[in-house]
Amino acid sequence: SSDLLVSGIVIGVAVINWGVRTGRTEVLDKIEEEISELRAAIEIGGAKATEDELGDVFFALVNLARHLNIDPETALRAGNAKFERRFEAMGRRLQGQGRPLRAFDLAAMEKAWAAVKRVEVKG
C-alpha cells in the first residue's frame, strides 16, 4: 500500500541521516552492540532471532564500509578469495606430508593455517 511505501521512505531517510551524523567510532560501537545482541540470540537458541541479529550485524558492517569508502561486495569477494587461497595453501602444506587432508585433525589444520597466514602476511 502507499502507506507502507511512505513509511519505508521515512525509515530510509532516517537511516541515511543516522549514517551521515555518525562517525566511524559510533559505527564501530554499533557493530559491537549488534554482535552482543547476536551472541544473546545464539545463547537463547532461537533461529529467527539469531537470523535477525545476524542481518543487523551485516547491515552495520555495510554501513562501516560506506564510512570507509569501501565497496562491501568487493571487500567480501576479496575476503573469500583470500580464504580460498589460504585454504588451498594449507591443504598443499598438509598433503605434502603424504596423507589426505581429511586425515588431519583440527589442531594440525589450525597450525598449518597459521603458518600459511604468517608467510602471506610477511610476503
NORJOTA-V372135 format. One record per residue. N is the residue number from 0. PSI is psi in radians with two decimals (none if undefined). OMEGA is omega in whole degrees, -180 to 180 (* if undefined). BURIAL is I if it has 16 or more other C-alpha atoms within 10 Angstrom, else O. Layout:
n:N psi:PSI omega:OMEGA burial:BURIAL
n:N psi:PSI omega:OMEGA burial:BURIAL
This chain:
n:0 psi:2.90 omega:-179 burial:O
n:1 psi:-0.52 omega:177 burial:O
n:2 psi:-0.71 omega:179 burial:O
n:3 psi:-0.73 omega:179 burial:O
n:4 psi:-0.79 omega:179 burial:O
n:5 psi:-0.75 omega:178 burial:O
n:6 psi:-0.74 omega:179 burial:O
n:7 psi:-0.70 omega:179 burial:O
n:8 psi:-0.76 omega:179 burial:O
n:9 psi:-0.79 omega:179 burial:O
n:10 psi:-0.76 omega:179 burial:O
n:11 psi:-0.75 omega:178 burial:O
n:12 psi:-0.71 omega:179 burial:O
n:13 psi:-0.74 omega:179 burial:O
n:14 psi:-0.77 omega:179 burial:O
n:15 psi:-0.77 omega:179 burial:O
n:16 psi:-0.69 omega:177 burial:O
n:17 psi:-0.75 omega:-179 burial:O
n:18 psi:-0.60 omega:-179 burial:I
n:19 psi:-0.67 omega:-176 burial:O
n:20 psi:-0.30 omega:-178 burial:O
n:21 psi:2.66 omega:178 burial:O
n:22 psi:-3.06 omega:-177 burial:O
n:23 psi:-0.71 omega:-179 burial:O
n:24 psi:-0.77 omega:180 burial:O
n:25 psi:-0.65 omega:179 burial:O
n:26 psi:-0.73 omega:177 burial:I
n:27 psi:-0.70 omega:176 burial:O
n:28 psi:-0.69 omega:179 burial:O
n:29 psi:-0.68 omega:178 burial:I
n:30 psi:-0.78 omega:178 burial:I
n:31 psi:-0.72 omega:178 burial:O
n:32 psi:-0.80 omega:-179 burial:O
n:33 psi:-0.65 omega:178 burial:I
n:34 psi:-0.66 omega:176 burial:I
n:35 psi:-0.74 omega:178 burial:O
n:36 psi:-0.63 omega:177 burial:I
n:37 psi:-0.78 omega:178 burial:I
n:38 psi:-0.77 omega:-180 burial:O
n:39 psi:-0.74 omega:179 burial:O
n:40 psi:-0.69 omega:179 burial:I
n:41 psi:-0.74 omega:180 burial:I
n:42 psi:-0.72 omega:180 burial:O
n:43 psi:-0.61 omega:175 burial:O
n:44 psi:0.21 omega:179 burial:O
n:45 psi:2.10 omega:-177 burial:O
n:46 psi:-0.74 omega:-178 burial:O
n:47 psi:-0.80 omega:180 burial:O
n:48 psi:-0.69 omega:179 burial:I
n:49 psi:-0.76 omega:178 burial:I
n:50 psi:-0.76 omega:179 burial:O
n:51 psi:-0.79 omega:-179 burial:O
n:52 psi:-0.63 omega:176 burial:I
n:53 psi:-0.70 omega:175 burial:I
n:54 psi:-0.68 omega:178 burial:O
n:55 psi:-0.65 omega:177 burial:I
n:56 psi:-0.81 omega:179 burial:I
n:57 psi:-0.79 omega:-179 burial:I
n:58 psi:-0.79 omega:-180 burial:O
n:59 psi:-0.66 omega:178 burial:I
n:60 psi:-0.70 omega:178 burial:I
n:61 psi:-0.66 omega:178 burial:I
n:62 psi:-0.71 omega:177 burial:I
n:63 psi:-0.76 omega:179 burial:I
n:64 psi:-0.74 omega:179 burial:I
n:65 psi:-0.74 omega:179 burial:O
n:66 psi:-0.51 omega:-178 burial:O
n:67 psi:0.07 omega:-177 burial:O
n:68 psi:0.73 omega:178 burial:O
n:69 psi:2.31 omega:176 burial:O
n:70 psi:2.04 omega:-175 burial:O
n:71 psi:-0.61 omega:179 burial:I
n:72 psi:-0.72 omega:178 burial:O
n:73 psi:-0.76 omega:179 burial:O
n:74 psi:-0.72 omega:179 burial:O
n:75 psi:-0.74 omega:178 burial:O
n:76 psi:-0.71 omega:178 burial:O
n:77 psi:-0.69 omega:177 burial:O
n:78 psi:-0.72 omega:177 burial:O
n:79 psi:-0.76 omega:180 burial:O
n:80 psi:-0.71 omega:179 burial:O
n:81 psi:-0.75 omega:178 burial:O
n:82 psi:-0.84 omega:-179 burial:O
n:83 psi:-0.77 omega:-180 burial:O
n:84 psi:-0.82 omega:-180 burial:O
n:85 psi:-0.68 omega:-180 burial:I
n:86 psi:-0.76 omega:179 burial:I
n:87 psi:-0.72 omega:179 burial:O
n:88 psi:-0.70 omega:177 burial:I
n:89 psi:-0.79 omega:179 burial:I
n:90 psi:-0.76 omega:178 burial:I
n:91 psi:-0.73 omega:-180 burial:O
n:92 psi:-0.81 omega:-178 burial:I
n:93 psi:-0.75 omega:-179 burial:I
n:94 psi:-0.36 omega:175 burial:O
n:95 psi:-0.22 omega:177 burial:O
n:96 psi:0.09 omega:174 burial:O
n:97 psi:0.22 omega:178 burial:O
n:98 psi:2.68 omega:177 burial:O
n:99 psi:2.71 omega:-179 burial:O
n:100 psi:-0.72 omega:-177 burial:I
n:101 psi:-0.23 omega:180 burial:O
n:102 psi:-0.19 omega:-177 burial:O
n:103 psi:2.49 omega:177 burial:O
n:104 psi:3.02 omega:-176 burial:O
n:105 psi:-0.67 omega:-179 burial:O
n:106 psi:-0.73 omega:179 burial:O
n:107 psi:-0.69 omega:178 burial:O
n:108 psi:-0.74 omega:180 burial:I
n:109 psi:-0.68 omega:178 burial:O
n:110 psi:-0.79 omega:179 burial:O
n:111 psi:-0.69 omega:178 burial:I
n:112 psi:-0.81 omega:-179 burial:I
n:113 psi:-0.68 omega:179 burial:O
n:114 psi:-0.76 omega:178 burial:I
n:115 psi:-0.76 omega:-179 burial:I
n:116 psi:-0.76 omega:179 burial:I
n:117 psi:-0.78 omega:179 burial:O
n:118 psi:-0.76 omega:-178 burial:O
n:119 psi:-0.71 omega:-178 burial:O
n:120 psi:-0.66 omega:178 burial:O
n:121 psi:-0.62 omega:-171 burial:O
n:122 psi:none omega:* burial:O
